[in-house]
Amino acid sequence: MQFRKTIPAIALGVVSLTVPIAASAGTDSSSPAIEATTADSSQVESATLTDNNGKPSRSLSVKAAPKGAANEAATRSEKVFSTGEVTGEEFSSIGLSWKKESAVDSGLTAETRIHRDGAWGPWQNVPLGLDDGVAEEAKRAGAPAFYTDDADGAEVRFTSPKGSLPQDLKLSFIDPAKSPATSTSSSSSSSSSSSSSDREPRTAQAGQPDVKLRKDWGADESLADPGYKTQPSIKAALVHHTVTGNNSYTQEQVPQIINGIYIQHITVLGYGDFPYHFVVDRFGGIWEGRKGSIEMRPGTEIPGILGGHASGFNTNTFGVAMLGNFEPNNSEGGEDTGPDPKPTEAMTTSLADLLAWKAGQYELAPEGSTQLVSAGGGGTNPHPTGTVLDVPVISAHKDVNVTACPGAKLYETLPDLRKQVADRLGSA
């Protein structure tokens, strides 16, 4: 299976795709066709776009920056790399990843347009930095899964002011529908099984809101590390947003979006499990993310679950991700968010319920502060190992890492959120 310059040529096995690659300025026409696809799992097929030195494969066309730019000196080395139009069988998310130790042009941007229902959609920004170094357990750096709905084609282009791309850059096509767990959960949600994916919380916990289990979004438990990743205690909650490309998703699409996040993080980025402990959707649905997050509480054999959501600050925290993009004017990528992308009332109500439940278990003061110690790790974490941060008990990802997460419009709701959680605990 090879990329070729003039012959439509990616046969990606489970996801069969074709890529017409046109010759363009900056493309090395003498380089041989390369093996550029990998079958990661039944749900993922990946195309390799650069080699271990960051040299583009022949799957990418390369163009220099347009002449006559306003700042010609700054754009002299700028290049645009494009996959061309990729069409074939259906997928529902795409992922971008690269070698974890690779240098990345700080000005690098990515855009995609999606083909569905016989037509190409508009170009959308794809976020590149949210998961850079987020978890010590990650084996690759990369972007979150970008939800495409049921698409059968994509084109991705990268713009680099320095004219460079990351090492071992890959484009992945993700189809959670091919997961055996997804098929089983959709065909018979009431069936019983001894599988860990079908487990129920051991007891009804005081103050627990309705939290959907991993089986409800179709988790393939054979992909995740076995057992639980435990930690001794929880001192703070960190709020995130997923920036998965679509703020107007339907209720029926939620499990597919969550499953895409799971598969991208495990199969492509090399995480051991889902990055966040919980996910809250715009309809108010609460979903268990990382295995064991429902059961964890002090005084049990699962006093805490170690997540993979905040570089250097996964210890003593749990992460809750709001499904969507709450950064104004689309600056974080995906569907146009407009000037005021606030979370829905159902979403914030469920988030307050969830945080009150866990804060009550761990005896956390919702309007108080605590200290977290950096484990280092670089990437989005600027704090050296051992740095002590004073943070609110209910904080955001941006309070500990260099990121826009959870988006400005969600971040500005946190003071009121803390009060809502305190009120819930005060009336308990």
C-alpha positions as CSV (number, residue, x, y, z in Angstrom):
1,M,0.0,0.0,0.0
2,Q,1.7,3.1,-1.2
3,F,1.3,6.8,-1.9
4,R,2.1,7.6,-5.5
5,K,2.4,11.0,-7.3
6,T,0.1,10.4,-10.2
7,I,-1.9,7.3,-9.3
8,P,-4.8,7.4,-6.7
9,A,-3.3,5.2,-4.2
10,I,-4.1,4.7,-0.6
11,A,-5.7,1.3,0.0
12,L,-6.1,1.5,3.8
13,G,-7.5,-2.0,4.4
14,V,-10.5,-1.5,6.7
15,V,-10.8,2.1,5.7
16,S,-10.0,2.1,1.9
17,L,-9.1,5.6,0.8
18,T,-7.6,7.0,-2.3
19,V,-5.3,10.0,-2.5
20,P,-4.6,11.9,-5.8
21,I,-1.3,13.6,-5.2
22,A,-0.4,16.3,-7.6
23,A,3.2,17.5,-8.3
24,S,3.8,21.0,-6.9
25,A,6.5,23.4,-6.0
26,G,8.9,22.0,-3.4
27,T,8.0,18.3,-3.9
28,D,10.9,16.0,-4.5
29,S,9.8,14.1,-7.6
30,S,12.9,11.8,-7.5
31,S,12.0,10.2,-4.2
32,P,10.5,6.7,-4.4
33,A,7.0,5.9,-3.4
34,I,7.0,4.9,0.3
35,E,5.0,2.6,2.5
36,A,2.8,5.2,4.2
37,T,-0.1,3.4,5.8
38,T,-0.4,1.4,9.0
39,A,-3.3,-0.7,10.3
40,D,-3.4,0.4,13.9
41,S,-6.5,-1.5,14.8
42,S,-9.8,-2.4,13.3
43,Q,-11.0,1.1,14.1
44,V,-8.0,3.1,12.9
45,E,-5.9,3.4,9.7
46,S,-3.0,5.9,9.7
47,A,-1.1,7.5,6.8
48,T,2.5,8.5,7.4
49,L,3.1,12.1,6.1
50,T,6.7,12.7,7.2
51,D,9.7,10.5,8.0
52,N,11.7,10.4,11.2
53,N,13.6,13.5,10.1
54,G,10.4,15.5,9.3
55,K,10.9,15.2,5.6
56,P,7.5,15.1,3.8
57,S,6.6,11.9,2.1
58,R,5.3,11.9,-1.4
59,S,1.8,11.8,0.0
60,L,2.1,15.6,0.5
61,S,2.3,18.3,-2.1
62,V,4.4,21.3,-1.0
63,K,4.0,25.0,-2.0
64,A,6.0,28.0,-1.1
65,A,4.3,31.0,0.5
66,P,2.6,33.4,-1.9
67,K,4.9,36.1,-3.3
68,G,4.2,39.7,-2.4
69,A,3.1,38.9,1.2
70,A,2.8,41.9,3.5
71,N,5.9,40.7,5.5
72,E,8.0,39.1,2.8
73,A,11.0,38.5,5.1
74,A,8.8,36.6,7.7
75,T,7.1,34.5,5.1
76,R,10.2,33.7,2.9
77,S,10.5,30.2,4.3
78,E,6.8,29.6,4.8
79,K,5.4,26.5,3.1
80,V,2.0,24.9,2.7
81,F,1.8,21.1,2.7
82,S,-1.4,19.4,1.5
83,T,-2.6,15.8,1.4
84,G,-4.9,16.4,-1.5
85,E,-8.4,15.0,-1.6
86,V,-8.7,11.7,0.2
87,T,-11.9,9.7,-0.4
88,G,-13.1,6.2,0.4
89,E,-15.0,4.4,3.1
90,E,-16.6,6.0,6.0
91,F,-15.0,7.3,9.2
92,S,-16.2,9.6,11.9
93,S,-13.1,11.3,13.3
94,I,-9.6,12.2,12.1
95,G,-6.5,12.4,14.3
96,L,-3.0,14.0,13.8
97,S,0.0,12.8,15.7
98,W,3.8,13.0,15.6
99,K,6.9,11.8,17.4
100,K,6.7,12.9,21.0
101,E,10.2,14.3,21.1
102,S,9.8,16.2,17.8
103,A,10.4,19.9,17.5
104,V,7.2,21.6,16.2
105,D,7.1,25.0,14.5
106,S,5.3,27.2,17.0
107,G,3.4,28.8,14.2
108,L,2.3,25.6,12.5
109,T,-1.4,25.4,11.7
110,A,-3.6,22.7,10.2
111,E,-6.9,22.9,8.4
112,T,-9.2,20.2,7.0
113,R,-12.3,20.0,4.8
114,I,-14.6,17.0,5.0
115,H,-16.4,15.2,2.2
116,R,-19.9,13.8,3.1
117,D,-23.2,13.3,1.3
118,G,-21.5,13.9,-2.0
119,A,-20.1,17.3,-1.3
120,W,-17.0,19.0,0.3
121,G,-17.5,21.2,3.3
122,P,-15.7,24.4,4.3
123,W,-12.2,24.5,5.6
124,Q,-12.0,24.3,9.4
125,N,-9.0,24.8,11.7
126,V,-7.7,21.7,13.4
127,P,-6.2,22.3,16.9
128,L,-2.7,21.0,17.2
129,G,-1.4,21.7,20.7
130,L,-4.0,20.7,23.3
131,D,-2.5,17.3,24.0
132,D,1.2,18.2,23.5
133,G,2.8,16.4,26.5
134,V,-0.5,16.2,28.4
135,A,0.2,12.8,29.9
136,E,3.4,11.2,31.0
137,E,2.0,7.9,29.8
138,A,1.6,9.1,26.2
139,K,3.9,7.6,23.6
140,R,3.2,10.2,20.9
141,A,2.3,13.9,20.8
142,G,-0.7,15.0,18.9
143,A,-4.1,16.7,18.6
144,P,-7.4,15.5,20.0
145,A,-9.7,13.5,17.8
146,F,-11.5,15.8,15.3
147,Y,-15.1,14.8,14.8
148,T,-16.2,14.6,11.2
149,D,-19.6,12.9,11.5
150,D,-20.0,10.0,9.1
151,A,-17.6,11.2,6.3
152,D,-16.0,9.5,3.4
153,G,-13.3,12.0,2.5
154,A,-11.0,14.5,3.9
155,E,-8.3,16.9,2.8
156,V,-5.7,18.3,5.3
157,R,-3.3,21.1,4.7
158,F,-0.5,22.4,7.0
159,T,1.0,25.9,7.0
160,S,4.4,26.3,8.5
161,P,6.1,29.7,8.8
162,K,9.5,27.9,9.1
163,G,8.7,25.5,6.3
164,S,8.9,22.4,8.5
165,L,6.7,19.6,9.8
166,P,7.0,17.4,12.9
167,Q,8.9,14.1,12.7
168,D,6.8,11.0,11.9
169,L,3.6,13.0,11.3
170,K,0.6,10.8,10.8
171,L,-3.0,11.4,9.7
172,S,-5.4,8.8,11.2
173,F,-8.9,7.9,10.1
174,I,-11.0,6.7,13.1
175,D,-14.2,4.6,12.9
176,P,-15.5,3.6,16.3
177,A,-18.4,1.8,14.6
178,K,-16.0,-1.0,13.8
179,S,-15.4,-1.7,17.5
180,P,-16.9,-5.0,18.6
181,A,-17.9,-3.2,21.9
182,T,-19.8,-0.5,19.9
183,S,-21.7,-3.1,18.0
184,T,-22.6,-5.1,21.1
185,S,-23.7,-2.0,23.1
186,S,-25.8,-0.7,20.2
187,S,-27.5,-4.0,19.5
188,S,-28.3,-5.1,23.1
189,S,-27.8,-2.5,25.8
190,S,-29.8,-4.7,28.3
191,S,-27.8,-7.8,27.9
192,S,-25.7,-9.0,30.9
193,S,-22.0,-10.0,30.8
194,S,-19.1,-10.6,33.1
195,S,-17.0,-8.3,31.0
196,S,-15.3,-5.4,32.7
197,S,-17.0,-3.1,30.2
198,D,-20.4,-4.1,31.6
199,R,-19.6,-3.6,35.2
200,E,-21.9,-1.6,37.4
201,P,-20.8,0.7,40.3
202,R,-20.6,-1.5,43.4
203,T,-23.0,0.6,45.5
204,A,-25.3,3.6,44.9
205,Q,-23.2,6.4,46.3
206,A,-24.7,9.4,48.3
207,G,-25.2,12.4,46.0
208,Q,-24.2,10.6,42.9
209,P,-25.8,12.0,39.7
210,D,-26.8,9.8,36.8
211,V,-23.4,8.8,35.2
212,K,-23.4,6.7,32.1
213,L,-20.9,3.8,32.1
214,R,-18.1,3.2,29.6
215,K,-20.2,0.5,27.9
216,D,-22.8,3.2,27.1
217,W,-20.4,4.9,24.7
218,G,-19.1,1.6,23.4
219,A,-15.7,1.4,25.0
220,D,-13.6,-1.5,23.7
221,E,-12.0,-2.6,27.0
222,S,-9.5,-4.8,25.2
223,L,-7.7,-1.6,24.0
224,A,-7.1,-0.1,27.5
225,D,-4.5,-1.1,30.0
226,P,-5.8,-3.8,32.3
227,G,-6.7,-2.9,35.9
228,Y,-6.9,0.6,37.4
229,K,-4.4,3.4,37.5
230,T,-4.8,4.4,41.1
231,Q,-3.5,7.4,43.1
232,P,-3.7,8.0,46.9
233,S,-5.9,11.1,47.0
234,I,-7.7,13.9,45.1
235,K,-7.2,17.6,46.0
236,A,-8.6,19.4,43.0
237,A,-10.8,19.2,39.9
238,L,-9.6,20.5,36.6
239,V,-12.2,21.5,34.0
240,H,-11.4,21.1,30.3
241,H,-13.1,21.3,26.9
242,T,-12.6,18.7,24.1
243,V,-12.4,20.9,21.0
244,T,-13.5,17.9,18.9
245,G,-14.7,20.1,16.0
246,N,-18.5,20.3,16.4
247,N,-20.5,22.3,18.9
248,S,-23.9,21.4,17.4
249,Y,-23.6,17.6,17.7
250,T,-26.8,15.7,18.3
251,Q,-27.6,13.6,21.4
252,E,-27.2,10.4,19.3
253,Q,-23.7,11.4,18.1
254,V,-22.3,11.8,21.7
255,P,-21.2,8.2,22.2
256,Q,-19.5,8.2,18.8
257,I,-17.6,11.4,19.6
258,I,-16.5,10.1,23.0
259,N,-15.4,6.8,21.5
260,G,-13.4,8.7,18.9
261,I,-11.5,10.5,21.7
262,Y,-10.8,7.2,23.4
263,I,-9.5,5.4,20.3
264,Q,-7.4,8.4,19.2
265,H,-5.7,8.6,22.6
266,I,-5.1,4.9,23.0
267,T,-4.4,3.6,19.5
268,V,-2.8,6.7,18.0
269,L,-1.2,8.6,20.9
270,G,-0.4,5.6,23.1
271,Y,-2.3,6.5,26.3
272,G,-3.2,3.7,28.6
273,D,-6.9,4.8,28.8
274,F,-9.3,7.6,28.3
275,P,-7.6,10.9,29.3
276,Y,-10.4,12.5,31.4
277,H,-12.2,11.0,34.3
278,F,-15.6,12.3,33.1
279,V,-17.2,14.0,30.1
280,V,-20.3,16.2,30.2
281,D,-22.2,16.8,26.9
282,R,-24.4,19.8,26.0
283,F,-27.6,18.0,26.8
284,G,-26.4,17.5,30.4
285,G,-25.3,13.8,30.0
286,I,-22.5,12.8,32.3
287,W,-20.2,10.0,31.0
288,E,-17.5,8.0,32.7
289,G,-14.2,8.4,30.9
290,R,-11.2,6.8,32.6
291,K,-12.0,3.4,34.0
292,G,-12.7,3.4,37.8
293,S,-13.7,7.1,38.0
294,I,-17.2,6.3,39.3
295,E,-16.0,3.9,42.0
296,M,-13.0,6.0,43.2
297,R,-13.5,7.5,46.7
298,P,-11.4,7.7,49.9
299,G,-11.2,4.7,52.2
300,T,-11.6,2.1,49.4
301,E,-9.2,0.0,47.3
302,I,-9.6,2.8,44.7
303,P,-8.9,6.0,46.6
304,G,-8.2,7.8,43.4
305,I,-7.8,7.2,39.7
306,L,-4.7,8.7,38.0
307,G,-5.8,10.5,34.8
308,G,-4.0,11.8,31.7
309,H,-5.5,15.2,31.3
310,A,-3.0,17.9,32.5
311,S,0.8,17.7,31.9
312,G,2.6,17.4,35.2
313,F,-0.6,17.8,37.3
314,N,-2.4,14.5,36.9
315,T,-1.5,13.5,40.4
316,N,-4.0,14.6,43.1
317,T,-6.5,15.9,40.5
318,F,-9.4,14.6,38.4
319,G,-10.4,15.9,35.1
320,V,-13.8,16.7,33.7
321,A,-14.1,17.6,30.0
322,M,-17.0,19.6,28.6
323,L,-17.8,18.2,25.1
324,G,-17.3,21.2,22.8
325,N,-15.3,24.3,22.1
326,F,-15.8,27.3,24.3
327,E,-13.2,29.6,22.9
328,P,-14.7,32.5,21.0
329,N,-14.4,33.1,17.2
330,N,-13.2,29.6,16.4
331,S,-9.7,30.3,17.5
332,E,-9.4,26.8,18.9
333,G,-10.5,25.1,15.7
334,G,-13.5,23.3,14.2
335,E,-17.0,24.5,13.8
336,D,-17.4,28.3,13.9
337,T,-18.1,29.1,17.5
338,G,-19.0,32.8,17.1
339,P,-18.3,35.5,19.7
340,D,-20.1,33.9,22.7
341,P,-19.9,30.1,22.8
342,K,-21.2,29.5,26.3
343,P,-22.0,26.1,27.7
344,T,-25.6,25.2,27.9
345,E,-27.6,25.5,31.1
346,A,-28.0,21.7,31.1
347,M,-24.3,21.3,30.8
348,T,-23.4,23.6,33.7
349,T,-26.0,22.1,35.9
350,S,-24.7,18.6,35.4
351,L,-21.1,19.8,35.9
352,A,-22.1,21.3,39.2
353,D,-23.9,18.1,40.2
354,L,-20.8,16.0,39.3
355,L,-18.3,18.2,41.1
356,A,-20.5,18.4,44.2
357,W,-20.6,14.6,44.3
358,K,-16.9,14.2,44.1
359,A,-16.1,17.2,46.3
360,G,-18.3,15.8,48.9
361,Q,-16.6,12.4,48.8
362,Y,-13.1,14.0,49.1
363,E,-14.2,16.7,51.6
364,L,-13.0,19.5,49.2
365,A,-14.0,23.1,49.7
366,P,-15.4,24.2,46.4
367,E,-14.6,27.9,46.9
368,G,-11.3,27.2,48.6
369,S,-7.8,26.7,47.3
370,T,-5.2,24.0,47.5
371,Q,-1.6,23.3,46.5
372,L,-0.5,21.1,43.6
373,V,3.1,20.0,42.9
374,S,4.4,19.9,39.3
375,A,5.7,16.6,38.1
376,G,7.4,18.4,35.2
377,G,7.2,16.8,31.8
378,G,7.5,19.9,29.5
379,G,5.0,20.3,26.6
380,T,2.2,22.5,27.8
381,N,3.6,22.4,31.4
382,P,6.0,25.3,32.0
383,H,6.5,24.5,35.7
384,P,9.7,22.5,36.6
385,T,9.5,19.4,38.7
386,G,8.7,20.3,42.3
387,T,7.1,23.7,41.6
388,V,4.2,24.3,44.0
389,L,1.2,26.1,42.7
390,D,-1.6,27.6,44.7
391,V,-4.8,27.0,42.7
392,P,-8.6,27.0,43.3
393,V,-10.0,23.6,44.3
394,I,-12.1,23.8,41.2
395,S,-9.7,25.0,38.6
396,A,-9.3,24.9,34.8
397,H,-6.6,23.2,32.6
398,K,-5.2,26.7,31.8
399,D,-4.5,27.3,35.6
400,V,-1.8,24.7,35.5
401,N,-0.7,24.4,31.8
402,V,-0.1,26.8,28.9
403,T,-3.4,26.4,27.0
404,A,-6.6,28.1,26.2
405,C,-8.5,25.1,27.6
406,P,-11.4,25.1,28.7
407,G,-12.1,28.2,26.5
408,A,-12.7,31.7,27.6
409,K,-16.5,31.5,27.8
410,L,-16.4,28.4,30.0
411,Y,-13.5,29.7,32.1
412,E,-15.5,32.9,33.0
413,T,-18.3,30.7,34.5
414,L,-16.0,29.0,37.0
415,P,-16.6,31.5,39.9
416,D,-20.4,30.9,39.6
417,L,-19.8,27.2,39.3
418,R,-17.8,27.1,42.5
419,K,-20.7,28.8,44.3
420,Q,-23.2,26.4,42.8
421,V,-21.2,23.4,44.0
422,A,-20.8,25.0,47.5
423,D,-24.6,25.6,47.6
424,R,-25.2,21.9,46.8
425,L,-22.9,20.7,49.5
426,G,-24.3,23.2,52.0
427,S,-27.9,21.9,51.5
428,A,-26.9,18.2,51.6
